[in-house]
Amino acid sequence: MKPSKLDNQKIDFTYSVNIVEFLKQMRSTILMSTYQGGKIMIMGQHNNAFDIRYKDFPRPMGMFTSSGKLWAGLGHGIYQFANYSSVTSKLEDGKTYDACYLPQNIHFTADIDIHEMEYCNNELYFINTKFSCLCIKESNSSFKPIWKPPFITLLQPIDKCHLNGFCTRDGEPRYVTALGETDEPLGWRSNKANGGILMDIKTNEILVKGLSMPHSPRWHQEKLWVLESGKGALSYYDFKKKKLIEVVSLPGFTRGLQIVGDFAFVGLSKVRESATFSGLPITKLLKRVSGVWIVNIKTGKIVSFVEFTSGVDEVFAISVLPFSKIEIFDFDSDYSKANYIVAAEDIDQVKMPETAIEQAAPLFEKGADFFNENKKEEAIKEYKKALAIQSDYLPATLNMAIALGDLERFDEALEVLKEVIDKDASMLEAYDSLGYVYYKKGDFKSAKENYMNILELDPTNAKAKNALSILANETKAKKKK
């Protein structure tokens, strides 16, 4: 085992010595959501070392990945991300990425406790735990219920049975898990230790009862897998014997599962003897852990693991992406603002900036936005980026000088304004800004010269006349003193 620590995150973790080689061979990256910490964690490898990064998101819960898309239940909505592969070459941290996920849209659901989800039949299906039903997205409503357990009468936001897990089979919604067979508000809590069920929603048949807080059903290799969380178990359902067959018992509350080939990636959470978890078999263990455990489903042997020794006690969902190194950005990132996905039928009409001025113009506009928001330092940074592309882009140079003047960095502003005049001696705005800067520095003579330059070019310029009048009055006042 190799210990490691990220001091600024106050999270300690350890991992098995083979995790790097395992992820390299799998050419995969693990995503883990934790609503306790408000993060999606990216776990992979870089330069033969374990690599872990944390992305802050509002209350991350269920996740699903497919065909270059990532869906995540965040806060009170479902966020859809897409892999913008072309962005990977633009990332500036010196690392080599083969996928970059940027947000595409949000579907607001309100607070429904979004649990597991899958995409099939051109629809995103998701578990609405608070209302005890399986739903799909619908543009004109928060959610569209398409199935509820037969013992649920009315759909009410009171979490009657804690419907939580969901999976498809052969491209159709098929199996769910719930923590109780009850129609009462929070009724599942009274028998949580052994009241859980696994259901076939196609037939409305309860396949097995008496489970200890089941989660995460998965159809894989012609078997129905499920986590019996209260026991810390990974099991499969034997359709002939009509019972669960335990494959492995793990040292934590098992929730969050993805199976890739012969390997199950299982999320583990620490649980304490509390109102929610009292009476569970898992609470009798001397040590309970949180992290991601990787199990060979053929042998039941633990292959590798990542354990959080402090800072993260709860794991919600696990997704495994088929990329060696990925990045994820939120809506506020510059990458999200500056990259586009265009439909194939429209691509001939769209052309990205190619010339220097085309590439510099958006940076100038961004700087102007910052300037108007009175964020002068940020504006200067954007103007400098624009000028790095198009050095003679005078609007960016002039605006940068004005921002410097507003920040009272007068000497810097003078240097930039002189550069503008050298390139275009007819730019009235530059003389006006020079006059202002000299005025603020107390050099009334130089200020007057620049305002006079404006009148030579535009004899009717009212702003320059007004400035000269102010200078004359202040000069007289100084002489009287």
HELIX and SHEET records of a PDB file:
HELIX    1   1 ASP A    7  GLN A    9  5                                   3    
HELIX    2   2 ILE A   19  MET A   26  1                                   8    
HELIX    3   3 SER A   85  LYS A   90  5                                   6    
HELIX    4   4 GLY A  187  ASN A  191  5                                   5    
HELIX    5   5 SER A  229  LYS A  231  5                                   3    
HELIX    6   6 PRO A  281  LYS A  284  5                                   4    
HELIX    7   7 ASP A  334  ALA A  338  1                                   5    
HELIX    8   8 ALA A  344  GLN A  349  5                                   6    
HELIX    9   9 ALA A  356  ASN A  372  1                                  17    
HELIX   10  10 LYS A  376  ILE A  389  1                                  14    
HELIX   11  11 LEU A  394  ASP A  406  1                                  13    
HELIX   12  12 PHE A  410  LYS A  423  1                                  14    
HELIX   13  13 LEU A  428  LYS A  441  1                                  14    
HELIX   14  14 PHE A  444  LEU A  457  1                                  14    
HELIX   15  15 ALA A  462  LYS A  480  1                                  19    
SHEET    1   A 6 LYS A   2  LEU A   6  0                                        
SHEET    2   A 6 ILE A  11  TYR A  15 -1                                        
SHEET    3   A 6 ILE A 302  SER A 310 -1                                        
SHEET    4   A 6 SER A 290  ASN A 296 -1                                        
SHEET    5   A 6 PHE A 263  SER A 269 -1                                        
SHEET    6   A 6 PHE A 253  VAL A 260 -1                                        
SHEET    1   B 4 ALA A  49  ASP A  56  0                                        
SHEET    2   B 4 LYS A  39  HIS A  46 -1                                        
SHEET    3   B 4 THR A  29  THR A  34 -1                                        
SHEET    4   B 4 ALA A 317  LEU A 321 -1                                        
SHEET    1   C 5 PRO A  60  SER A  66  0                                        
SHEET    2   C 5 LYS A  69  LEU A  74 -1                                        
SHEET    3   C 5 GLY A  77  ASN A  83 -1                                        
SHEET    4   C 5 ALA A  99  PHE A 108 -1                                        
SHEET    5   C 5 ILE A 326  ILE A 328  1                                        
SHEET    1   D 4 ILE A 114  CYS A 120  0                                        
SHEET    2   D 4 GLU A 123  ASN A 128 -1                                        
SHEET    3   D 4 CYS A 133  GLU A 138 -1                                        
SHEET    4   D 4 SER A 141  TRP A 147 -1                                        
SHEET    1   E 4 LEU A 163  ARG A 169  0                                        
SHEET    2   E 4 GLU A 172  ALA A 178 -1                                        
SHEET    3   E 4 GLY A 196  ASP A 200 -1                                        
SHEET    4   E 4 GLU A 205  LEU A 211 -1                                        
SHEET    1   F 4 PRO A 214  HIS A 220  0                                        
SHEET    2   F 4 LYS A 223  GLU A 228 -1                                        
SHEET    3   F 4 ALA A 233  ASP A 238 -1                                        
SHEET    4   F 4 LYS A 243  SER A 249 -1                                        
END                                                                             
